[in-house]
Amino acid sequence: MLGESRTRLCQDFSQTQLRQVSPTALAYLGDAVYELYIRMFYLLPPQRPEAYHRLVVSQVRAETQAEMLRSLYPHLRSSELEIVRKGRNAATGRPKRIHPETYQQASSLETLIGYLYLSDFQRLAELLQKLQLEK
């Protein structure tokens, strides 16, 4: 779905530039990238807007994102685990309905996605394809 031939909206960031981006900012970007990926995944077969919305909301919930992160752990490199750790430590101000650990895991996934979007798009696509999304 996120093929190499697709033109991205930005170029890879240098390691110097990446070090200047906070984990919170990476999570902010990762949230948008993850939701776009999920929306694209459910685009076919064609459905009513309400059905799209229901499917997407079920996948972008913190609880589901936390599950997705846990499913990716066996596939993550040590450098990616470090980004996940930084995302977890930066996660603050959670909504009251969500358990703190769940919120931290969801934020960690978003941080990793944001980081890989800026640094290694091919690796991001590889990891996203490992997610077990239900049609």
N, CA, C and O atoms as a Tinker XYZ file with bonds, in Angstrom:
   540  protein
     1  N      0.823000   -1.193000    0.000000    73     2
     2  CA     0.000000    0.000000    0.000000    64     1     3
     3  C      0.871000    1.261000    0.000000    63     2     4     5
     4  O      0.571000    2.228000   -0.701000    81     3
     5  N      1.930000    1.246000    0.776000    73     3     6
     6  CA     2.840000    2.387000    0.806000    64     5     7
     7  C      4.066000    2.037000   -0.024000    63     6     8     9
     8  O      5.178000    1.958000    0.498000    81     7
     9  N      3.859000    1.832000   -1.302000    73     7    10
    10  CA     4.924000    1.380000   -2.176000    64     9    11
    11  C      6.067000    2.371000   -2.291000    63    10    12    13
    12  O      5.903000    3.575000   -2.094000    81    11
    13  N      7.236000    1.824000   -2.618000    73    11    14
    14  CA     8.426000    2.645000   -2.773000    64    13    15
    15  C      8.272000    3.673000   -3.885000    63    14    16    17
    16  O      8.863000    4.751000   -3.821000    81    15
    17  N      7.495000    3.353000   -4.889000    73    15    18
    18  CA     7.372000    4.242000   -6.035000    64    17    19
    19  C      6.529000    5.480000   -5.737000    63    18    20    21
    20  O      6.534000    6.433000   -6.516000    81    19
    21  N      5.810000    5.474000   -4.622000    73    19    22
    22  CA     4.995000    6.641000   -4.261000    64    21    23
    23  C      5.897000    7.817000   -3.905000    63    22    24    25
    24  O      6.919000    7.658000   -3.238000    81    23
    25  N      5.506000    8.978000   -4.357000    73    23    26
    26  CA     6.234000   10.182000   -3.990000    64    25    27
    27  C      5.737000   10.654000   -2.642000    63    26    28    29
    28  O      4.532000   10.772000   -2.418000    81    27
    29  N      6.658000   10.918000   -1.758000    73    27    30
    30  CA     6.289000   11.381000   -0.423000    64    29    31
    31  C      6.200000   12.894000   -0.409000    63    30    32    33
    32  O      6.651000   13.577000   -1.329000    81    31
    33  N      5.611000   13.393000    0.650000    73    31    34
    34  CA     5.449000   14.836000    0.805000    64    33    35
    35  C      6.708000   15.502000    1.329000    63    34    36    37
    36  O      6.812000   16.728000    1.312000    81    35
    37  N      7.660000   14.716000    1.791000    73    35    38
    38  CA     8.897000   15.311000    2.289000    64    37    39
    39  C     10.062000   14.371000    2.017000    63    38    40    41
    40  O      9.867000   13.189000    1.736000    81    39
    41  N     11.249000   14.898000    2.102000    73    39    42
    42  CA    12.461000   14.106000    1.928000    64    41    43
    43  C     12.905000   13.555000    3.277000    63    42    44    45
    44  O     12.439000   14.004000    4.324000    81    43
    45  N     13.807000   12.580000    3.244000    73    43    46
    46  CA    14.355000   12.057000    4.488000    64    45    47
    47  C     15.065000   13.172000    5.250000    63    46    48    49
    48  O     15.742000   14.015000    4.662000    81    47
    49  N     14.899000   13.157000    6.550000    73    47    50
    50  CA    15.594000   14.096000    7.422000    64    49    51
    51  C     16.986000   13.536000    7.699000    63    50    52    53
    52  O     17.180000   12.320000    7.722000    81    51
    53  N     17.942000   14.420000    7.905000    73    51    54
    54  CA    19.267000   13.974000    8.332000    64    53    55
    55  C     19.185000   13.580000    9.806000    63    54    56    57
    56  O     18.243000   13.956000   10.502000    81    55
    57  N     20.171000   12.825000   10.275000    73    55    58
    58  CA    20.195000   12.443000   11.689000    64    57    59
    59  C     20.277000   13.680000   12.581000    63    58    60    61
    60  O     19.702000   13.694000   13.669000    81    59
    61  N     20.978000   14.706000   12.138000    73    59    62
    62  CA    21.065000   15.953000   12.907000    64    61    63
    63  C     19.690000   16.592000   13.025000    63    62    64    65
    64  O     19.298000   17.028000   14.107000    81    63
    65  N     18.964000   16.649000   11.931000    73    63    66
    66  CA    17.615000   17.218000   11.961000    64    65    67
    67  C     16.682000   16.375000   12.828000    63    66    68    69
    68  O     15.879000   16.919000   13.586000    81    67
    69  N     16.785000   15.055000   12.721000    73    67    70
    70  CA    15.919000   14.171000   13.506000    64    69    71
    71  C     16.133000   14.346000   15.005000    63    70    72    73
    72  O     15.180000   14.283000   15.781000    81    71
    73  N     17.377000   14.565000   15.414000    73    71    74
    74  CA    17.665000   14.756000   16.843000    64    73    75
    75  C     17.015000   16.024000   17.379000    63    74    76    77
    76  O     16.822000   16.154000   18.587000    81    75
    77  N     16.677000   16.953000   16.502000    73    75    78
    78  CA    16.051000   18.208000   16.922000    64    77    79
    79  C     14.536000   18.077000   17.087000    63    78    80    81
    80  O     13.897000   18.967000   17.647000    81    79
    81  N     13.967000   16.991000   16.612000    73    79    82
    82  CA    12.518000   16.792000   16.682000    64    81    83
    83  C     12.196000   16.014000   17.956000    63    82    84    85
    84  O     12.739000   14.933000   18.184000    81    83
    85  N     11.322000   16.561000   18.774000    73    83    86
    86  CA    10.968000   15.922000   20.043000    64    85    87
    87  C     10.126000   14.666000   19.807000    63    86    88    89
    88  O      9.462000   14.550000   18.777000    81    87
    89  N     10.149000   13.729000   20.752000    73    87    90
    90  CA     9.276000   12.559000   20.637000    64    89    91
    91  C      7.799000   12.944000   20.526000    63    90    92    93
    92  O      7.034000   12.280000   19.827000    81    91
    93  N      7.404000   14.000000   21.204000    73    91    94
    94  CA     6.013000   14.456000   21.127000    64    93    95
    95  C      5.671000   14.914000   19.709000    63    94    96    97
    96  O      4.585000   14.624000   19.207000    81    95
    97  N      6.591000   15.623000   19.067000    73    95    98
    98  CA     6.366000   16.068000   17.688000    64    97    99
    99  C      6.356000   14.875000   16.730000    63    98   100   101
   100  O      5.577000   14.847000   15.777000    81    99
   101  N      7.220000   13.893000   16.984000    73    99   102
   102  CA     7.212000   12.685000   16.152000    64   101   103
   103  C      5.886000   11.943000   16.293000    63   102   104   105
   104  O      5.349000   11.433000   15.310000    81   103
   105  N      5.355000   11.884000   17.521000    73   103   106
   106  CA     4.058000   11.232000   17.748000    64   105   107
   107  C      2.943000   11.991000   17.036000    63   106   108   109
   108  O      2.025000   11.383000   16.485000    81   107
   109  N      3.024000   13.303000   17.051000    73   107   110
   110  CA     2.031000   14.142000   16.362000    64   109   111
   111  C      2.008000   13.802000   14.869000    63   110   112   113
   112  O      0.942000   13.629000   14.279000    81   111
   113  N      3.187000   13.710000   14.274000    73   111   114
   114  CA     3.291000   13.354000   12.862000    64   113   115
   115  C      2.860000   11.901000   12.641000    63   114   116   117
   116  O      2.128000   11.598000   11.700000    81   115
   117  N      3.319000   11.015000   13.514000    73   115   118
   118  CA     2.994000    9.599000   13.391000    64   117   119
   119  C      1.507000    9.330000   13.471000    63   118   120   121
   120  O      0.995000    8.437000   12.795000    81   119
   121  N      0.809000   10.097000   14.295000    73   119   122
   122  CA    -0.647000    9.966000   14.401000    64   121   123
   123  C     -1.300000   10.208000   13.042000    63   122   124   125
   124  O     -2.186000    9.459000   12.629000    81   123
   125  N     -0.862000   11.249000   12.357000    73   123   126
   126  CA    -1.432000   11.586000   11.046000    64   125   127
   127  C     -1.075000   10.530000    9.996000    63   126   128   129
   128  O     -1.924000   10.133000    9.198000    81   127
   129  N      0.173000   10.082000    9.999000    73   127   130
   130  CA     0.613000    9.081000    9.024000    64   129   131
   131  C     -0.132000    7.765000    9.241000    63   130   132   133
   132  O     -0.576000    7.129000    8.284000    81   131
   133  N     -0.266000    7.360000   10.508000    73   131   134
   134  CA    -0.964000    6.111000   10.831000    64   133   135
   135  C     -2.429000    6.189000   10.394000    63   134   136   137
   136  O     -2.947000    5.253000    9.786000    81   135
   137  N     -3.086000    7.288000   10.698000    73   135   138
   138  CA    -4.493000    7.406000   10.310000    64   137   139
   139  C     -4.645000    7.397000    8.791000    63   138   140   141
   140  O     -5.580000    6.788000    8.272000    81   139
   141  N     -3.752000    8.056000    8.079000    73   139   142
   142  CA    -3.817000    8.034000    6.616000    64   141   143
   143  C     -3.630000    6.609000    6.089000    63   142   144   145
   144  O     -4.338000    6.184000    5.176000    81   143
   145  N     -2.685000    5.881000    6.660000    73   143   146
   146  CA    -2.473000    4.489000    6.250000    64   145   147
   147  C     -3.739000    3.664000    6.469000    63   146   148   149
   148  O     -4.144000    2.896000    5.597000    81   147
   149  N     -4.355000    3.824000    7.628000    73   147   150
   150  CA    -5.577000    3.083000    7.954000    64   149   151
   151  C     -6.701000    3.469000    6.990000    63   150   152   153
   152  O     -7.424000    2.600000    6.503000    81   151
   153  N     -6.850000    4.756000    6.716000    73   151   154
   154  CA    -7.890000    5.199000    5.779000    64   153   155
   155  C     -7.677000    4.595000    4.391000    63   154   156   157
   156  O     -8.631000    4.168000    3.740000    81   155
   157  N     -6.424000    4.564000    3.947000    73   155   158
   158  CA    -6.129000    3.985000    2.635000    64   157   159
   159  C     -6.421000    2.482000    2.627000    63   158   160   161
   160  O     -6.915000    1.946000    1.634000    81   159
   161  N     -6.116000    1.812000    3.727000    73   159   162
   162  CA    -6.345000    0.369000    3.830000    64   161   163
   163  C     -7.818000    0.031000    3.632000    63   162   164   165
   164  O     -8.150000   -0.955000    2.974000    81   163
   165  N     -8.696000    0.846000    4.201000    73   163   166
   166  CA   -10.131000    0.568000    4.147000    64   165   167
   167  C    -10.837000    1.213000    2.953000    63   166   168   169
   168  O    -12.060000    1.120000    2.842000    81   167
   169  N    -10.102000    1.851000    2.077000    73   167   170
   170  CA   -10.715000    2.537000    0.948000    64   169   171
   171  C    -11.439000    1.585000   -0.009000    63   170   172   173
   172  O    -12.469000    1.943000   -0.581000    81   171
   173  N    -10.911000    0.393000   -0.181000    73   171   174
   174  CA   -11.547000   -0.611000   -1.035000    64   173   175
   175  C    -11.897000   -1.829000   -0.205000    63   174   176   177
   176  O    -11.100000   -2.215000    0.650000    81   175
   177  N    -13.008000   -2.433000   -0.403000    73   175   178
   178  CA   -14.039000   -2.105000   -1.376000    64   177   179
   179  C    -14.798000   -0.841000   -0.978000    63   178   180   181
   180  O    -14.834000   -0.478000    0.198000    81   179
   181  N    -15.403000   -0.172000   -1.958000    73   179   182
   182  CA   -16.150000    1.054000   -1.667000    64   181   183
   183  C    -17.245000    0.809000   -0.622000    63   182   184   185
   184  O    -17.929000   -0.214000   -0.634000    81   183
   185  N    -17.381000    1.776000    0.269000    73   183   186
   186  CA   -18.381000    1.682000    1.333000    64   185   187
   187  C    -18.999000    3.051000    1.566000    63   186   188   189
   188  O    -18.570000    4.057000    1.000000    81   187
   189  N    -20.006000    3.058000    2.403000    73   187   190
   190  CA   -20.618000    4.329000    2.791000    64   189   191
   191  C    -19.670000    5.046000    3.755000    63   190   192   193
   192  O    -18.911000    4.390000    4.470000    81   191
   193  N    -19.701000    6.380000    3.786000    73   191   194
   194  CA   -18.812000    7.128000    4.684000    64   193   195
   195  C    -18.912000    6.692000    6.147000    63   194   196   197
   196  O    -17.908000    6.680000    6.859000    81   195
   197  N    -20.105000    6.338000    6.593000    73   195   198
   198  CA   -20.275000    5.911000    7.986000    64   197   199
   199  C    -19.493000    4.624000    8.255000    63   198   200   201
   200  O    -18.925000    4.447000    9.333000    81   199
   201  N    -19.473000    3.742000    7.280000    73   199   202
   202  CA   -18.739000    2.479000    7.429000    64   201   203
   203  C    -17.238000    2.731000    7.461000    63   202   204   205
   204  O    -16.525000    2.147000    8.277000    81   203
   205  N    -16.752000    3.605000    6.569000    73   203   206
   206  CA   -15.331000    3.978000    6.603000    64   205   207
   207  C    -14.973000    4.512000    7.985000    63   206   208   209
   208  O    -13.989000    4.096000    8.596000    81   207
   209  N    -15.787000    5.433000    8.454000    73   207   210
   210  CA   -15.519000    6.082000    9.740000    64   209   211
   211  C    -15.452000    5.051000   10.868000    63   210   212   213
   212  O    -14.534000    5.085000   11.687000    81   211
   213  N    -16.405000    4.153000   10.909000    73   211   214
   214  CA   -16.448000    3.136000   11.964000    64   213   215
   215  C    -15.192000    2.259000   11.920000    63   214   216   217
   216  O    -14.592000    1.982000   12.959000    81   215
   217  N    -14.800000    1.829000   10.736000    73   215   218
   218  CA   -13.614000    0.986000   10.587000    64   217   219
   219  C    -12.347000    1.717000   11.012000    63   218   220   221
   220  O    -11.511000    1.163000   11.724000    81   219
   221  N    -12.212000    2.958000   10.573000    73   219   222
   222  CA   -11.013000    3.729000   10.897000    64   221   223
   223  C    -10.938000    4.008000   12.391000    63   222   224   225
   224  O     -9.884000    3.833000   13.002000    81   223
   225  N    -12.036000    4.436000   12.978000    73   223   226
   226  CA   -12.041000    4.744000   14.409000    64   225   227
   227  C    -11.650000    3.514000   15.225000    63   226   228   229
   228  O    -10.948000    3.635000   16.229000    81   227
   229  N    -12.094000    2.343000   14.804000    73   227   230
   230  CA   -11.753000    1.128000   15.551000    64   229   231
   231  C    -10.253000    0.842000   15.524000    63   230   232   233
   232  O     -9.732000    0.200000   16.436000    81   231
   233  N     -9.561000    1.305000   14.498000    73   231   234
   234  CA    -8.126000    1.043000   14.366000    64   233   235
   235  C     -7.243000    2.141000   14.940000    63   234   236   237
   236  O     -6.089000    1.879000   15.278000    81   235
   237  N     -7.749000    3.351000   15.059000    73   235   238
   238  CA    -6.907000    4.447000   15.555000    64   237   239
   239  C     -7.114000    4.702000   17.046000    63   238   240   241
   240  O     -6.523000    5.630000   17.598000    81   239
   241  N     -7.935000    3.900000   17.700000    73   239   242
   242  CA    -8.117000    4.001000   19.150000    64   241   243
   243  C     -6.800000    3.635000   19.840000    63   242   244   245
   244  O     -6.034000    2.817000   19.329000    81   243
   245  N     -6.545000    4.235000   20.984000    73   243   246
   246  CA    -5.314000    3.967000   21.731000    64   245   247
   247  C     -5.170000    2.487000   22.062000    63   246   248   249
   248  O     -4.072000    1.937000   21.985000    81   247
   249  N     -6.268000    1.846000   22.427000    73   247   250
   250  CA    -6.208000    0.428000   22.781000    64   249   251
   251  C     -5.744000   -0.426000   21.598000    63   250   252   253
   252  O     -4.942000   -1.344000   21.768000    81   251
   253  N     -6.244000   -0.126000   20.418000    73   251   254
   254  CA    -5.845000   -0.878000   19.227000    64   253   255
   255  C     -4.408000   -0.562000   18.850000    63   254   256   257
   256  O     -3.656000   -1.458000   18.466000    81   255
   257  N     -4.017000    0.705000   18.957000    73   255   258
   258  CA    -2.634000    1.075000   18.652000    64   257   259
   259  C     -1.667000    0.376000   19.595000    63   258   260   261
   260  O     -0.596000   -0.059000   19.172000    81   259
   261  N     -2.031000    0.265000   20.859000    73   259   262
   262  CA    -1.178000   -0.435000   21.827000    64   261   263
   263  C     -1.015000   -1.900000   21.417000    63   262   264   265
   264  O      0.086000   -2.446000   21.493000    81   263
   265  N     -2.099000   -2.532000   20.987000    73   263   266
   266  CA    -2.030000   -3.919000   20.508000    64   265   267
   267  C     -1.119000   -4.023000   19.286000    63   266   268   269
   268  O     -0.333000   -4.963000   19.167000    81   267
   269  N     -1.229000   -3.058000   18.386000    73   267   270
   270  CA    -0.408000   -3.068000   17.177000    64   269   271
   271  C      1.075000   -2.959000   17.533000    63   270   272   273
   272  O      1.909000   -3.653000   16.953000    81   271
   273  N      1.395000   -2.092000   18.480000    73   271   274
   274  CA     2.792000   -1.960000   18.899000    64   273   275
   275  C      3.291000   -3.286000   19.463000    63   274   276   277
   276  O      4.380000   -3.741000   19.114000    81   275
   277  N      2.505000   -3.900000   20.326000    73   275   278
   278  CA     2.922000   -5.180000   20.914000    64   277   279
   279  C      3.153000   -6.239000   19.826000    63   278   280   281
   280  O      4.057000   -7.065000   19.950000    81   279
   281  N      2.346000   -6.214000   18.773000    73   279   282
   282  CA     2.526000   -7.192000   17.692000    64   281   283
   283  C      3.797000   -6.925000   16.885000    63   282   284   285
   284  O      4.333000   -7.832000   16.249000    81   283
   285  N      4.275000   -5.688000   16.912000    73   283   286
   286  CA     5.484000   -5.339000   16.157000    64   285   287
   287  C      6.778000   -5.590000   16.925000    63   286   288   289
   288  O      7.842000   -5.685000   16.313000    81   287
   289  N      6.711000   -5.699000   18.251000    73   287   290
   290  CA     7.928000   -5.832000   19.060000    64   289   291
   291  C      8.919000   -6.866000   18.517000    63   290   292   293
   292  O     10.109000   -6.561000   18.439000    81   291
   293  N      8.490000   -8.068000   18.139000    73   291   294
   294  CA     9.467000   -9.056000   17.656000    64   293   295
   295  C     10.201000   -8.626000   16.382000    63   294   296   297
   296  O     11.253000   -9.178000   16.062000    81   295
   297  N      9.665000   -7.662000   15.666000    73   295   298
   298  CA    10.234000   -7.241000   14.384000    64   297   299
   299  C     11.076000   -5.966000   14.500000    63   298   300   301
   300  O     11.701000   -5.549000   13.524000    81   299
   301  N     11.098000   -5.350000   15.676000    73   299   302
   302  CA    11.774000   -4.062000   15.819000    64   301   303
   303  C     13.269000   -4.227000   16.057000    63   302   304   305
   304  O     13.710000   -5.131000   16.767000    81   303
   305  N     14.025000   -3.342000   15.455000    73   303   306
   306  CA    15.475000   -3.277000   15.653000    64   305   307
   307  C     15.757000   -2.549000   16.960000    63   306   308   309
   308  O     14.880000   -1.879000   17.505000    81   307
   309  N     16.980000   -2.680000   17.461000    73   307   310
   310  CA    17.328000   -2.032000   18.737000    64   309   311
   311  C     17.170000   -0.516000   18.651000    63   310   312   313
   312  O     16.729000    0.108000   19.616000    81   311
   313  N     17.521000    0.083000   17.522000    73   311   314
   314  CA    17.374000    1.537000   17.376000    64   313   315
   315  C     15.897000    1.941000   17.392000    63   314   316   317
   316  O     15.550000    3.011000   17.894000    81   315
   317  N     15.043000    1.097000   16.851000    73   315   318
   318  CA    13.605000    1.377000   16.850000    64   317   319
   319  C     13.019000    1.207000   18.249000    63   318   320   321
   320  O     12.124000    1.952000   18.647000    81   319
   321  N     13.521000    0.231000   18.987000    73   319   322
   322  CA    13.079000    0.056000   20.375000    64   321   323
   323  C     13.446000    1.272000   21.217000    63   322   324   325
   324  O     12.719000    1.635000   22.142000    81   323
   325  N     14.561000    1.894000   20.901000    73   323   326
   326  CA    14.968000    3.112000   21.611000    64   325   327
   327  C     13.998000    4.256000   21.310000    63   326   328   329
   328  O     13.662000    5.028000   22.208000    81   327
   329  N     13.551000    4.374000   20.081000    73   327   330
   330  CA    12.557000    5.393000   19.720000    64   329   331
   331  C     11.245000    5.111000   20.447000    63   330   332   333
   332  O     10.595000    6.035000   20.937000    81   331
   333  N     10.858000    3.853000   20.519000    73   331   334
   334  CA     9.644000    3.465000   21.248000    64   333   335
   335  C      9.771000    3.872000   22.712000    63   334   336   337
   336  O      8.826000    4.404000   23.295000    81   335
   337  N     10.935000    3.623000   23.305000    73   335   338
   338  CA    11.162000    3.992000   24.711000    64   337   339
   339  C     11.033000    5.501000   24.901000    63   338   340   341
   340  O     10.406000    5.958000   25.857000    81   339
   341  N     11.621000    6.267000   23.996000    73   339   342
   342  CA    11.529000    7.730000   24.094000    64   341   343
   343  C     10.082000    8.197000   23.955000    63   342   344   345
   344  O      9.652000    9.115000   24.654000    81   343
   345  N      9.339000    7.569000   23.059000    73   343   346
   346  CA     7.926000    7.911000   22.895000    64   345   347
   347  C      7.123000    7.602000   24.139000    63   346   348   349
   348  O      6.251000    8.376000   24.533000    81   347
   349  N      7.415000    6.470000   24.758000    73   347   350
   350  CA     6.715000    6.079000   25.992000    64   349   351
   351  C      6.996000    7.085000   27.104000    63   350   352   353
   352  O      6.083000    7.500000   27.818000    81   351
   353  N      8.260000    7.473000   27.246000    73   351   354
   354  CA     8.636000    8.408000   28.309000    64   353   355
   355  C      8.076000    9.805000   28.088000    63   354   356   357
   356  O      7.892000   10.554000   29.048000    81   355
   357  N      7.802000   10.168000   26.840000    73   355   358
   358  CA     7.292000   11.512000   26.533000    64   357   359
   359  C      5.770000   11.595000   26.624000    63   358   360   361
   360  O      5.207000   12.689000   26.611000    81   359
   361  N      5.108000   10.451000   26.715000    73   359   362
   362  CA     3.635000   10.424000   26.718000    64   361   363
   363  C      3.097000   10.944000   28.045000    63   362   364   365
   364  O      3.265000   10.313000   29.089000    81   363
   365  N      2.453000   12.094000   27.991000    73   363   366
   366  CA     1.851000   12.689000   29.188000    64   365   367
   367  C      0.468000   13.210000   28.833000    63   366   368   369
   368  O      0.112000   13.296000   27.657000    81   367
   369  N     -0.298000   13.553000   29.837000    73   367   370
   370  CA    -1.598000   14.185000   29.606000    64   369   371
   371  C     -2.615000   13.282000   28.954000    63   370   372   373
   372  O     -3.350000   13.719000   28.068000    81   371
   373  N     -2.674000   12.037000   29.370000    73   371   374
   374  CA    -3.586000   11.068000   28.749000    64   373   375
   375  C     -5.044000   11.385000   29.062000    63   374   376   377
   376  O     -5.343000   11.988000   30.092000    81   375
   377  N     -5.953000   10.977000   28.172000    73   375   378
   378  CA    -7.383000   11.080000   28.477000    64   377   379
   379  C     -7.726000   10.181000   29.672000    63   378   380   381
   380  O     -7.089000    9.146000   29.866000    81   379
   381  N     -8.705000   10.560000   30.456000    73   379   382
   382  CA    -9.051000    9.824000   31.678000    64   381   383
   383  C     -9.543000    8.408000   31.413000    63   382   384   385
   384  O     -9.354000    7.528000   32.253000    81   383
   385  N    -10.166000    8.170000   30.275000    73   383   386
   386  CA   -10.743000    6.856000   30.000000    64   385   387
   387  C     -9.697000    5.803000   29.643000    63   386   388   389
   388  O    -10.015000    4.616000   29.572000    81   387
   389  N     -8.470000    6.219000   29.420000    73   387   390
   390  CA    -7.436000    5.303000   28.942000    64   389   391
   391  C     -6.430000    5.016000   30.054000    63   390   392   393
   392  O     -5.975000    5.931000   30.740000    81   391
   393  N     -6.092000    3.759000   30.226000    73   391   394
   394  CA    -5.077000    3.350000   31.195000    64   393   395
   395  C     -3.736000    3.974000   30.786000    63   394   396   397
   396  O     -3.418000    4.014000   29.598000    81   395
   397  N     -2.947000    4.459000   31.750000    73   395   398
   398  CA    -1.676000    5.125000   31.414000    64   397   399
   399  C     -0.746000    4.276000   30.541000    63   398   400   401
   400  O     -0.128000    4.795000   29.612000    81   399
   401  N     -0.642000    2.991000   30.829000    73   399   402
   402  CA     0.250000    2.132000   30.044000    64   401   403
   403  C     -0.233000    2.005000   28.598000    63   402   404   405
   404  O      0.574000    1.996000   27.669000    81   403
   405  N     -1.530000    1.908000   28.417000    73   403   406
   406  CA    -2.107000    1.827000   27.069000    64   405   407
   407  C     -1.803000    3.100000   26.300000    63   406   408   409
   408  O     -1.418000    3.050000   25.132000    81   407
   409  N     -1.977000    4.241000   26.954000    73   407   410
   410  CA    -1.703000    5.526000   26.304000    64   409   411
   411  C     -0.226000    5.638000   25.933000    63   410   412   413
   412  O      0.110000    6.122000   24.853000    81   411
   413  N      0.650000    5.192000   26.823000    73   411   414
   414  CA     2.086000    5.242000   26.543000    64   413   415
   415  C      2.442000    4.367000   25.346000    63   414   416   417
   416  O      3.250000    4.761000   24.505000    81   415
   417  N      1.848000    3.193000   25.270000    73   415   418
   418  CA     2.132000    2.305000   24.144000    64   417   419
   419  C      1.613000    2.886000   22.826000    63   418   420   421
   420  O      2.292000    2.812000   21.802000    81   419
   421  N      0.425000    3.456000   22.854000    73   419   422
   422  CA    -0.129000    4.069000   21.642000    64   421   423
   423  C      0.742000    5.236000   21.191000    63   422   424   425
   424  O      1.021000    5.387000   20.001000    81   423
   425  N      1.169000    6.058000   22.140000    73   423   426
   426  CA     2.043000    7.190000   21.808000    64   425   427
   427  C      3.388000    6.704000   21.288000    63   426   428   429
   428  O      3.979000    7.324000   20.404000    81   427
   429  N      3.870000    5.592000   21.839000    73   427   430
   430  CA     5.133000    5.022000   21.372000    64   429   431
   431  C      5.030000    4.571000   19.921000    63   430   432   433
   432  O      5.952000    4.786000   19.134000    81   431
   433  N      3.910000    3.946000   19.568000    73   431   434
   434  CA     3.701000    3.533000   18.177000    64   433   435
   435  C      3.697000    4.753000   17.263000    63   434   436   437
   436  O      4.343000    4.748000   16.215000    81   435
   437  N      2.979000    5.786000   17.652000    73   435   438
   438  CA     2.917000    7.005000   16.843000    64   437   439
   439  C      4.295000    7.646000   16.714000    63   438   440   441
   440  O      4.645000    8.150000   15.647000    81   439
   441  N      5.078000    7.632000   17.787000    73   439   442
   442  CA     6.431000    8.190000   17.751000    64   441   443
   443  C      7.292000    7.417000   16.763000    63   442   444   445
   444  O      8.014000    8.013000   15.964000    81   443
   445  N      7.219000    6.101000   16.816000    73   443   446
   446  CA     7.989000    5.264000   15.895000    64   445   447
   447  C      7.574000    5.526000   14.451000    63   446   448   449
   448  O      8.429000    5.652000   13.574000    81   447
   449  N      6.287000    5.610000   14.201000    73   447   450
   450  CA     5.804000    5.855000   12.839000    64   449   451
   451  C      6.280000    7.218000   12.345000    63   450   452   453
   452  O      6.736000    7.337000   11.207000    81   451
   453  N      6.182000    8.240000   13.179000    73   451   454
   454  CA     6.664000    9.563000   12.794000    64   453   455
   455  C      8.152000    9.559000   12.497000    63   454   456   457
   456  O      8.602000   10.159000   11.521000    81   455
   457  N      8.910000    8.881000   13.344000    73   455   458
   458  CA    10.363000    8.798000   13.161000    64   457   459
   459  C     10.706000    8.105000   11.842000    63   458   460   461
   460  O     11.520000    8.605000   11.065000    81   459
   461  N     10.088000    6.964000   11.597000    73   459   462
   462  CA    10.392000    6.225000   10.371000    64   461   463
   463  C      9.888000    6.941000    9.126000    63   462   464   465
   464  O     10.494000    6.825000    8.060000    81   463
   465  N      8.806000    7.667000    9.242000    73   463   466
   466  CA     8.316000    8.438000    8.100000    64   465   467
   467  C      9.373000    9.451000    7.657000    63   466   468   469
   468  O      9.552000    9.695000    6.464000    81   467
   469  N     10.065000   10.032000    8.629000    73   467   470
   470  CA    11.078000   11.039000    8.313000    64   469   471
   471  C     12.441000   10.443000    7.968000    63   470   472   473
   472  O     13.233000   11.069000    7.264000    81   471
   473  N     12.715000    9.243000    8.460000    73   471   474
   474  CA    14.073000    8.721000    8.327000    64   473   475
   475  C     14.216000    7.502000    7.417000    63   474   476   477
   476  O     15.253000    7.340000    6.773000    81   475
   477  N     13.204000    6.649000    7.348000    73   475   478
   478  CA    13.341000    5.394000    6.600000    64   477   479
   479  C     11.957000    4.918000    6.152000    63   478   480   481
   480  O     11.363000    4.026000    6.758000    81   479
   481  N     11.466000    5.527000    5.091000    73   479   482
   482  CA    10.109000    5.255000    4.624000    64   481   483
   483  C      9.923000    3.796000    4.225000    63   482   484   485
   484  O      8.857000    3.225000    4.453000    81   483
   485  N     10.934000    3.196000    3.639000    73   483   486
   486  CA    10.837000    1.792000    3.233000    64   485   487
   487  C     10.642000    0.897000    4.456000    63   486   488   489
   488  O      9.845000   -0.041000    4.420000    81   487
   489  N     11.363000    1.182000    5.525000    73   487   490
   490  CA    11.209000    0.402000    6.758000    64   489   491
   491  C      9.813000    0.615000    7.357000    63   490   492   493
   492  O      9.197000   -0.328000    7.853000    81   491
   493  N      9.327000    1.844000    7.307000    73   491   494
   494  CA     7.976000    2.129000    7.795000    64   493   495
   495  C      6.956000    1.278000    7.041000    63   494   496   497
   496  O      6.090000    0.653000    7.653000    81   495
   497  N      7.061000    1.255000    5.727000    73   495   498
   498  CA     6.130000    0.463000    4.915000    64   497   499
   499  C      6.223000   -1.014000    5.279000    63   498   500   501
   500  O      5.206000   -1.703000    5.360000    81   499
   501  N      7.430000   -1.493000    5.497000    73   499   502
   502  CA     7.637000   -2.896000    5.878000    64   501   503
   503  C      6.926000   -3.219000    7.195000    63   502   504   505
   504  O      6.260000   -4.248000    7.303000    81   503
   505  N      7.064000   -2.349000    8.188000    73   503   506
   506  CA     6.428000   -2.588000    9.486000    64   505   507
   507  C      4.908000   -2.451000    9.411000    63   506   508   509
   508  O      4.184000   -3.250000   10.005000    81   507
   509  N      4.427000   -1.452000    8.689000    73   507   510
   510  CA     2.979000   -1.275000    8.586000    64   509   511
   511  C      2.320000   -2.482000    7.919000    63   510   512   513
   512  O      1.195000   -2.847000    8.260000    81   511
   513  N      3.014000   -3.089000    6.981000    73   511   514
   514  CA     2.453000   -4.261000    6.303000    64   513   515
   515  C      2.377000   -5.477000    7.221000    63   514   516   517
   516  O      1.667000   -6.435000    6.918000    81   515
   517  N      3.096000   -5.448000    8.332000    73   515   518
   518  CA     3.046000   -6.546000    9.301000    64   517   519
   519  C      1.837000   -6.443000   10.231000    63   518   520   521
   520  O      1.502000   -7.403000   10.925000    81   519
   521  N      1.188000   -5.290000   10.245000    73   519   522
   522  CA     0.029000   -5.119000   11.119000    64   521   523
   523  C     -1.112000   -6.013000   10.654000    63   522   524   525
   524  O     -1.362000   -6.147000    9.456000    81   523
   525  N     -1.784000   -6.611000   11.595000    73   523   526
   526  CA    -2.902000   -7.506000   11.292000    64   525   527
   527  C     -4.210000   -6.716000   11.316000    63   526   528   529
   528  O     -4.945000   -6.745000   12.302000    81   527
   529  N     -4.486000   -6.019000   10.231000    73   527   530
   530  CA    -5.712000   -5.233000   10.131000    64   529   531
   531  C     -6.828000   -6.114000    9.592000    63   530   532   533
   532  O     -6.605000   -6.957000    8.723000    81   531
   533  N     -8.021000   -5.912000   10.113000    73   531   534
   534  CA    -9.172000   -6.707000    9.685000    64   533   535
   535  C     -9.991000   -5.940000    8.661000    63   534   536   537
   536  O    -10.285000   -4.760000    8.852000    81   535
   537  N    -10.357000   -6.600000    7.583000    73   535   538
   538  CA   -11.215000   -5.981000    6.554000    64   537   539
   539  C    -12.659000   -6.087000    6.960000    63   538   540
   540  O    -13.540000   -5.628000    6.233000    81   539
